[in-house]
């Protein structure tokens, strides 16, 4: 008997983690961090719902934190198998996990100071930088798109391009158990087709029996990409004309690069000043941008064209700010700059400092270009909060707020359905990684209308594959 269970992204958006147990082998697909409000800290630190030491292999779809962020904890608790992924995913995961560990250690030090003052026992970090680097020892970048890999006894995997971020994959699993054979296609995060940087998502190498599918935007479609570029350029130009700064909370992987490219297009068309000051204030985004040049085979063939000397990310006024002192200096800029900083949901990182210094300014603008989970600062601002709490201060929201969802690295409702239709006619589709009341249920009703059997797994619920 083959059982599937979800230990993350089950009736929720983040924390992707799915276990396949054939009786002879136990294989995990992703091991992500739960993201959102502070109450998720306990959920991240809780038991996995399975024995990490009993897992034979982990298949990592891509390097976003909500898919890889608990891997160091998994290793610390006993996992000793291979972590299979593509080469770009391994390099990006190293950046992401090191950054996450550093932030957790910093948060733990801050919490420790407060705990000592109150006579409380301090909470240790979820994992340390040493844990993150130790986990990297188990990474095996043997996965190439379309290549069939022996994973464990009776388990083979084929990684297919998911078109979501650099190196992202959907995973086709072939499972054997006592003469029975099943195939399961794990979508990972499905990218938006027709985007400028990456190729479109690929279908599985064969029609799968079952599909485990993300539903982040299962209830709606995205705005047209070209219109989204125009909206971004217009918002930046308007703030520049008012003399204000533009703060863009930016996901370091893919989103930062797409926004840079959109700004470059605006400059090339004359809609933005030729030497517009643009600051990429994210060490991880800076390193990720450099990786694009190292993996040209992972990019859309027609992406690299003559623009600004041949580098599509090389804006004339672009400045990379790695050092903390350089980031702090940006807060002295009163207007005319575009500041891109992590995190994309404004749940941590340098962008919170830039929001503190610009949210209250009427001439400034804040542009959100990605998904914002419930409980995050980004969601509060998007939902129209008049004031927000930042660094123990109440900050009034007076800046112009823009939400542009056409830059999303996730497929919208129509693209999700088109992707699934390319998978043939699965026996069941398991809906994960989405808002349970909107993304999952809405997409489930759409599948019902098309005669596709579907199910929403509960957290840790064992499901027998037939």
C-alpha positions in Angstrom: 0.0 0.0 0.0 1.2 3.5 -0.9 0.3 6.3 1.4 0.5 10.1 0.9 0.4 12.6 3.8 0.9 16.3 3.9 2.7 17.8 6.8 2.7 21.4 5.6 0.7 23.5 3.0 -2.3 21.4 4.0 -5.3 23.7 4.2 -2.7 26.6 4.3 -0.4 28.4 1.9 3.1 27.9 3.4 5.2 25.1 4.9 5.1 22.8 1.9 6.0 19.2 3.0 4.6 16.0 1.6 5.5 12.4 2.5 5.1 9.3 0.3 5.4 6.0 2.1 5.5 2.8 -0.1 6.2 0.5 2.8 9.7 -0.1 1.3 10.7 3.6 1.0 9.8 6.9 2.6 10.3 9.9 0.4 9.7 13.6 1.3 8.8 16.3 -1.2 9.9 19.7 0.1 10.3 20.7 3.8 9.3 24.3 4.0 8.9 27.0 6.7 5.5 28.1 7.8 5.3 31.9 7.2 2.9 34.6 8.3 2.1 35.7 11.9 4.4 35.2 14.9 2.1 32.4 16.1 3.6 30.2 13.4 6.9 30.1 15.3 5.6 27.3 17.5 4.4 25.4 14.5 7.8 25.6 12.9 9.5 24.3 16.0 6.9 21.5 16.5 7.5 17.8 15.6 7.3 17.0 11.9 4.6 14.4 12.2 7.1 11.7 11.0 10.5 10.4 12.1 13.2 12.4 10.1 15.7 9.6 10.5 13.3 7.2 8.7 13.2 9.3 5.5 15.2 7.9 2.7 15.3 11.0 0.4 14.0 14.5 0.1 13.1 15.9 -3.3 13.2 19.7 -3.3 11.1 21.4 -5.9 12.7 24.9 -5.5 14.5 27.2 -3.1 11.8 29.4 -1.7 11.8 29.4 2.1 8.3 28.0 2.4 9.6 24.9 0.5 13.1 24.5 1.9 13.1 26.5 5.1 12.9 23.6 7.7 15.6 21.4 6.0 18.3 22.3 8.6 15.9 21.4 11.4 15.1 18.1 9.6 18.8 17.3 9.4 19.4 18.3 13.0 16.6 15.9 14.1 18.1 12.9 12.3 17.6 13.0 8.6 20.6 11.5 6.7 19.3 10.9 3.2 20.0 12.6 -0.1 18.4 16.0 -0.9 17.8 15.9 -4.6 17.3 19.0 -6.6 18.5 20.9 -9.7 21.9 22.7 -9.6 20.4 26.2 -9.5 18.1 25.2 -6.6 21.1 24.0 -4.6 22.9 27.3 -5.0 19.8 29.3 -4.3 18.9 27.2 -1.3 22.4 27.8 0.2 21.7 31.6 0.0 18.1 31.2 1.4 19.0 28.9 4.3 22.0 31.0 5.4 19.9 34.1 5.3 17.1 32.5 7.3 19.5 31.1 9.9 21.1 34.5 10.3 17.8 36.2 10.8 16.7 33.6 13.3 19.9 34.0 15.3 19.5 37.8 15.3 15.8 37.5 16.4 16.9 35.0 19.1 19.5 37.4 20.5 17.0 40.2 20.6 14.4 38.0 22.3 17.1 36.8 24.8 17.8 40.4 25.9 14.0 41.0 26.5 13.7 37.6 28.3 16.5 38.3 30.7 14.9 41.6 31.6 11.6 39.9 32.4 13.2 36.9 34.1 12.0 34.5 31.5 13.7 31.6 29.7 14.9 32.7 26.3 13.7 30.9 23.2 16.6 29.5 21.1 16.7 30.0 17.3 14.9 27.4 15.2 18.3 26.5 13.7 21.7 28.2 13.4 24.0 29.2 10.6 26.1 26.1 11.4 22.9 23.9 11.1 22.2 25.5 7.7 25.7 24.8 6.3 25.6 21.2 7.8 22.3 20.6 5.9 24.0 21.6 2.6 26.3 18.6 2.9 23.3 16.4 2.0 22.3 18.3 -1.1 22.8 16.4 -4.4 22.2 18.5 -7.5 21.8 15.4 -9.7 18.4 16.4 -11.1 18.3 17.6 -14.6 15.0 18.4 -16.3 13.6 15.3 -18.0 16.2 12.9 -16.5 14.9 9.8 -14.6 16.6 9.3 -11.2 16.6 6.3 -8.9 15.7 7.8 -5.5 15.1 4.8 -3.2 14.0 1.2 -3.4 11.1 1.1 -5.9 11.0 4.9 -6.3 12.1 6.9 -9.4 11.8 10.6 -9.9 11.8 12.9 -13.0 12.2 16.6 -12.4 10.4 18.8 -15.0 10.7 22.6 -15.4 8.0 24.4 -13.3 8.8 27.8 -14.7 8.4 29.4 -11.2 11.9 30.5 -10.2 15.4 29.7 -11.4 15.8 25.9 -11.1 12.3 25.2 -10.0 10.7 21.9 -10.8 7.6 19.7 -10.7 8.4 16.2 -9.7 7.0 13.0 -11.4 7.3 10.1 -9.0 7.1 6.4 -10.1 6.3 4.2 -7.1 6.3 0.4 -6.8 4.9 -1.6 -4.0 4.6 -5.4 -4.2 3.8 -5.5 -7.9 1.6 -2.4 -7.8 2.7 0.8 -9.6 1.5 4.3 -9.1 2.6 7.6 -10.5 2.2 11.0 -8.7 3.0 14.4 -10.1 3.9 17.0 -7.5 3.4 20.4 -9.0 5.7 22.4 -6.6 4.9 26.0 -7.4 3.6 26.4 -11.0 5.0 29.4 -12.9 3.2 31.9 -15.0 3.6 31.0 -18.7 4.8 33.6 -21.2 7.1 35.4 -18.7 10.3 37.1 -20.0 12.9 35.3 -17.9 11.9 31.6 -17.7 10.5 28.9 -19.9 6.9 27.9 -19.5 6.0 25.1 -17.1 6.4 21.6 -18.5 3.9 18.7 -18.5 4.8 15.4 -16.9 6.7 12.8 -18.9 3.6 10.6 -18.8 0.0 11.0 -17.6 0.1 10.6 -13.8 -2.4 8.6 -11.7 -2.5 11.3 -9.1 -1.6 15.0 -8.9 -0.6 17.0 -5.8 -1.2 20.6 -6.9 -0.7 24.1 -5.5 -3.7 26.5 -5.5 -2.1 29.8 -4.4 -4.2 31.7 -6.9 -6.9 29.1 -7.5 -9.6 31.7 -7.1 -8.4 34.4 -9.6 -6.4 35.2 -12.6 -3.5 37.7 -12.8 -3.5 41.0 -14.6 -1.8 41.0 -18.0 2.0 41.1 -17.6 2.5 44.0 -20.1 -0.2 46.0 -18.2 1.6 45.3 -14.9 4.9 46.6 -16.3 3.1 49.8 -17.4 1.5 50.1 -14.0 4.8 49.8 -12.2 6.5 52.3 -14.4 3.6 54.7 -14.0 3.7 54.4 -10.2 7.5 55.0 -10.1 7.3 57.9 -12.5 4.5 59.6 -10.5 6.4 59.2 -7.2 9.6 60.5 -8.8 7.6 63.6 -10.1 6.3 64.2 -6.5 9.8 64.0 -5.2 9.2 60.9 -3.1 10.9 57.5 -2.8 9.4 54.2 -4.0 9.8 51.2 -1.6 9.3 47.8 -3.2 9.2 44.9 -0.8 10.9 42.3 -3.0 11.2 38.5 -3.0 14.9 37.9 -3.7 14.4 35.1 -6.1 12.8 35.9 -9.5 10.7 38.8 -8.4 13.7 41.1 -7.8 15.1 40.2 -11.2 11.7 40.7 -13.0 11.2 44.1 -11.4 14.7 45.2 -12.4 14.0 44.1 -16.0 10.7 46.0 -15.9 12.4 49.2 -14.7 15.0 48.7 -17.5 12.2 48.5 -20.0 10.7 51.7 -18.6 14.1 53.5 -18.9 14.6 52.2 -22.5 11.2 53.5 -23.5 11.9 56.9 -22.0 9.1 56.6 -19.4 11.6 56.8 -16.5 14.8 58.9 -16.1 17.8 57.4 -17.7 19.8 57.5 -14.4 17.0 56.7 -12.0 18.6 55.8 -8.7 17.6 52.2 -8.0 19.0 50.4 -4.9 18.9 46.6 -4.7 19.2 46.5 -0.9 19.2 42.7 -0.4 22.4 40.7 -0.3 20.4 37.6 -1.2 18.8 39.2 -4.2 22.2 40.5 -5.3 23.7 37.0 -5.2 20.7 35.5 -6.8 20.9 38.0 -9.7 24.5 37.0 -10.3 23.4 33.3 -10.5 21.2 34.1 -13.6 24.4 34.7 -15.6 25.8 31.4 -14.4 22.8 29.3 -15.6 21.9 30.7 -19.0 20.5 27.3 -20.0 17.8 27.8 -17.3 16.5 31.0 -18.9 14.2 31.6 -21.8 16.2 31.4 -25.0 15.2 34.9 -26.3 15.6 36.6 -22.9 19.2 37.9 -23.3 19.0 40.6 -25.9 20.9 43.9 -26.4 19.7 46.1 -23.6 22.0 48.4 -21.7 25.1 46.8 -23.0 23.7 43.3 -23.2 22.9 42.8 -19.5 19.1 43.0 -19.0 19.6 43.8 -15.2 22.2 46.5 -15.6 20.3 49.8 -15.1 22.5 52.9 -15.4 21.6 54.1 -11.9 21.5 50.7 -10.2 23.5 50.3 -7.0 23.9 47.1 -5.1 23.9 47.6 -1.3 25.3 44.5 0.5 26.6 46.0 3.7 24.4 47.0 6.6 25.9 50.5 6.7 25.1 51.0 3.1 21.5 50.0 3.8 21.2 52.3 6.8 22.5 55.2 4.7 19.5 54.8 2.3 17.2 56.1 5.1 18.7 59.5 4.7 17.4 59.8 1.1 14.3 62.0 1.1 13.2 61.4 -2.4 13.8 60.3 -6.0 15.0 56.8 -5.3 13.6 53.3 -5.9 14.5 51.0 -3.0 14.0 47.3 -3.5 14.5 45.2 -0.3 13.5 42.0 1.3 11.3 40.5 2.5 8.5 40.4 0.0 5.8 40.1 2.7 7.6 42.7 4.8 7.7 40.1 7.6 11.4 40.8 8.3 14.6 42.1 6.8 15.7 45.5 5.6 12.5 46.6 4.0 10.9 47.2 7.4 13.4 49.9 8.1 12.7 51.6 4.7 8.9 51.4 5.4 9.4 53.0 8.8 11.2 55.9 7.1 8.8 56.3 4.1 5.3 55.0 5.0 4.4 58.3 6.7 5.5 60.4 3.8 2.7 61.6 1.5 5.0 61.9 -1.5 6.3 58.4 -1.2 4.9 55.2 -2.7 5.0 51.5 -1.6 4.6 49.0 -4.4 3.7 45.3 -3.6 4.5 42.9 -6.4 3.8 39.6 -4.8 1.6 37.4 -2.6 1.1 38.6 1.0 -0.1 36.0 3.5 -2.5 36.8 6.3 -0.8 38.1 9.4 2.1 39.7 7.6 2.8 43.5 7.6 2.4 43.5 3.8 -1.2 42.2 4.2 -2.0 44.8 6.8 -0.9 47.6 4.5 -2.6 46.2 1.4 -5.8 45.8 3.4 -5.8 49.5 4.2 -4.4 49.8 7.7 -4.3 53.5 8.7 -1.3 52.8 11.1 1.1 49.9 11.5 3.5 48.8 14.2 7.2 48.9 13.3 10.0 48.6 15.8 7.8 49.5 18.7 6.5 52.6 16.9 3.1 53.4 15.5 3.7 54.5 11.9 0.8 56.3 10.0 0.3 55.1 6.4 0.3 58.1 4.2 2.3 56.9 1.2 0.5 55.9 -2.0 0.0 52.1 -1.8 0.1 50.0 -5.1 -0.6 46.3 -5.4 0.4 44.9 -8.8 -0.3 41.1 -9.0 0.8 40.7 -12.6 4.3 40.0 -11.5 3.4 36.9 -9.5 5.6 33.9 -10.1 2.6 31.7 -9.5 0.1 30.7 -12.2 -3.3 32.2 -12.0 -6.6 30.3 -12.0 -6.8 29.9 -15.8 -3.1 28.8 -16.1 -3.5 26.3 -13.2 -6.4 24.6 -15.0 -4.5 24.6 -18.3 -1.5 23.1 -16.6 -3.6 20.3 -15.1 -5.3 19.6 -18.4 -1.8 18.9 -19.8 -1.5 16.1 -17.2 -4.2 13.9 -18.8 -7.0 12.5 -16.6 -5.7 11.8 -13.1 -7.7 9.6 -10.7 -7.5 12.3 -8.1 -6.1 15.8 -7.7 -5.0 16.7 -4.2 -5.2 20.5 -3.6 -2.5 22.0 -1.4 -0.6 25.3 -0.9 -3.5 27.7 -0.9 -6.0 29.6 1.1 -8.5 26.8 2.2 -11.6 29.0 1.8 -10.6 30.8 -1.4 -7.8 29.2 -3.5 -8.5 25.6 -2.7 -12.3 25.5 -2.5 -12.7 27.8 -5.5 -10.4 25.7 -7.6 -12.0 22.6 -6.4 -15.4 23.8 -7.7 -13.8 24.6 -11.0 -12.4 21.0 -11.2 -15.8 19.7 -10.2 -17.3 21.5 -13.2 -14.8 19.7 -15.4 -15.5 16.3 -13.9 -12.1 16.0 -12.1 -12.1 14.2 -8.7 -10.4 16.3 -6.1 -9.6 16.3 -2.4 -8.1 18.7 0.2 -5.8 16.7 2.5 -5.8 17.6 6.2 -2.5 18.1 8.1 -0.9 14.7 8.5 -3.9 12.8 7.2 -2.8 9.5 5.7 -4.3 9.0 2.2 -4.2 5.6 0.5 -3.4 5.8 -3.2 -5.5 3.5 -5.3 
